[in-house]
Amino acid sequence: MKLLDLFCKAGGASQGYSDAGFEVYGVDIEPQPHYPFTFYQADALEFLRDHGHEFDAIHASPPCLQYTQAAAQWRKRGKFYPDLVAPTREMLKAIGKPYIIENVSGAPLLNPIMLNGAFFGMKVRRNRYFELSFELPFFLIPKEGKSKFRMGRAPKPGDMIVPVGHFTGIDYARKEMRIDWMNRSEITQAIPPLYTEWIGRQLFEILEAENEKF
């Protein structure tokens, strides 16, 4: 089954869906030389409009700078970031394929689930929210442990790392997040593949069950 990853960046989400069994294709408006699957450089919403019907499921990670805390200082200075969540949702619903919209806390997602590193035993602070067009079984998210991580200091084994900005500990983050092909900048924007593998395996089962009806 084919899955389209919109706003894919370097492919953290894509890798998870691939591990779940999907044939993955990525789209981003910027070149992504490290993207590990079939890649199309294009406007994500234009590509979705023209080709979304060709896929069995669609993931979208619209830019989060309108909502992220890290960009708050720039928004206060008048920097404008477009809200792409609503138009992405509108187009996904029109196409009618199962979809996932991912973003950060504060984004206008509808009834999202939240995943964190602790749920997967990872020493990484990266909460991400997912709006789903399908239902998942009830689950509980464990509380993250205390972090001694400090910007500029190399993490020690067992430290909870926060991979944002010009963080130190690229190799540590690559190992914990299981994204060894990414550079520092790509890691700061990446979804750990375990997140989307967990969602993707359940979506794959849903699609297989639907296909067996026909």
URBEL-V890614 format. One record per backbone hydrogen bond with DSSP energy under -1.0 kcal/mol. CO is the residue of the C=O (numbers start at 1). NH is the residue of the N-H. If there is no record, write none. Layout:
# URBEL-V890614
co = [CO & CO]
nh = [NH & NH]
This chain:
# URBEL-V890614
co = [1 & 2 & 2 & 3 & 4 & 5 & 6 & 8 & 11 & 12 & 13 & 14 & 15 & 16 & 17 & 18 & 23 & 25 & 26 & 27 & 27 & 28 & 32 & 38 & 40 & 43 & 44 & 45 & 46 & 47 & 48 & 51 & 52 & 57 & 58 & 59 & 60 & 64 & 64 & 69 & 71 & 72 & 74 & 75 & 84 & 85 & 86 & 87 & 88 & 89 & 90 & 91 & 92 & 98 & 99 & 100 & 101 & 103 & 104 & 107 & 113 & 115 & 117 & 117 & 118 & 122 & 123 & 128 & 129 & 130 & 131 & 150 & 156 & 161 & 162 & 169 & 170 & 171 & 172 & 173 & 174 & 174 & 179 & 183 & 184 & 187 & 192 & 193 & 194 & 195 & 196 & 197 & 198 & 199 & 200 & 201 & 202 & 203 & 204 & 205 & 206 & 207 & 208 & 211]
nh = [23 & 56 & 57 & 25 & 59 & 27 & 61 & 11 & 15 & 16 & 17 & 18 & 19 & 20 & 22 & 21 & 3 & 5 & 40 & 7 & 8 & 42 & 35 & 26 & 28 & 47 & 48 & 49 & 50 & 51 & 52 & 54 & 55 & 4 & 100 & 6 & 102 & 67 & 68 & 72 & 75 & 76 & 79 & 78 & 88 & 89 & 90 & 91 & 92 & 93 & 94 & 95 & 96 & 58 & 133 & 60 & 131 & 129 & 107 & 109 & 130 & 128 & 120 & 122 & 121 & 124 & 161 & 115 & 103 & 113 & 101 & 153 & 159 & 125 & 164 & 173 & 174 & 175 & 176 & 177 & 178 & 179 & 182 & 187 & 188 & 190 & 195 & 197 & 198 & 199 & 200 & 201 & 202 & 203 & 204 & 205 & 206 & 207 & 208 & 209 & 210 & 211 & 212 & 214]
